[in-house]
Amino acid sequence: SRYWNTVNSRLAWTLYETGRYRDAARYAKQAMRLGTRDPLLHFHAGMIAFRLGYRAEATQHLSVALTINPNFSFLHRDAAVRTLDLARKVEG
């Protein structure tokens, strides 16, 4: 359900912010498993994937977040754009 997607994503983001990236990835995958059009959930998943070195996955999630809503978050939009640019440079 949307509720559990959000709970898992927020838990993933909290783990990310405390440096527990692998644990964060597990919860991000749970948040994404049913599919979502929530750009913040895609942002969380993309940033976690980038931190773990999964550039293609990071590119996909960050692209989706910015496509759904280019101004999805006042706090996180710039980080999404910068990280997406870095992920694409490393991929290419």
N, C-alpha and C positions, 0 to 999 in steps of 0.2 A: 504494500500500500504506500501511498505518498507519504504518510506519516513516518513509516519505518525507513523509507528512503532518506528522508530528512534527518532522522535520528542517527542513522548510520553515517551519513555524510558529515554531520556535525562532530560525531565522535572521531571520524577519520581526520577531520581538520584539527581537532584538539591534539590528537596523537602526532600529527604532522608538526604542529607548532612546538611540541615538546621533543622533537627529534626522533620520534619512534616511527620511522617511515614505513618499515615493513608491516608493522601492525596497522598503520594508517591505510596501507594499500588493501589489506584484507577487508576493512570496513568500507572503503570506497567502492570496492567491487560489489559488496552487498548492496550498497546504495544504488548502484547502476544496473543491477541484474534484471530488474523489471522494466528497464527503459525509463527515461525521463526527458522532459523538455525544460527542465529547470537549469538555467545557465550557471547558477552558483554550484550546483552539484557537479556539473561538468568541469567547472573551474577547479574545485577541490580535487577531483580525480586527475585532472591534467597536471596540476602542480605536484601532486604526490608522485605521479608517473615520472615526471621530469626529474625529481629529486633522486629517484631510484635508477635513472639512466634509461628509462623506456621512452625514448624520444618520439617514436611513431605514435605511441599511445597518448603521450602528452600533446602532440600536435593535433591529434584527432579531437580530444576532449576540449582543448582550449579553442580550437577552431569552431567547434559546435557552440560553445558558450558565447563566443563573440558573434556568431551568426544569428543565434536566437535573439540576442539583445546586445548590441555593441556597447551599450552603457549599463550593463547588468549590475554593476556595483561601483559606487563612488570610491570605495576603499580598495577594490581589487582589480579594477579594469586595467590600470597601467601595468601592474605586475603580470596580468594575463597577456597583454600585448608584448611586453619585453620577453617573457618566457617563451611565448610562441615564436618570436623571431629567433631566439637562441636555439630552440629545438629544431627549427627549419634549417638553420645554418649548420648544425651538427649533422643532421640527416643528409643534407645535400653535399 
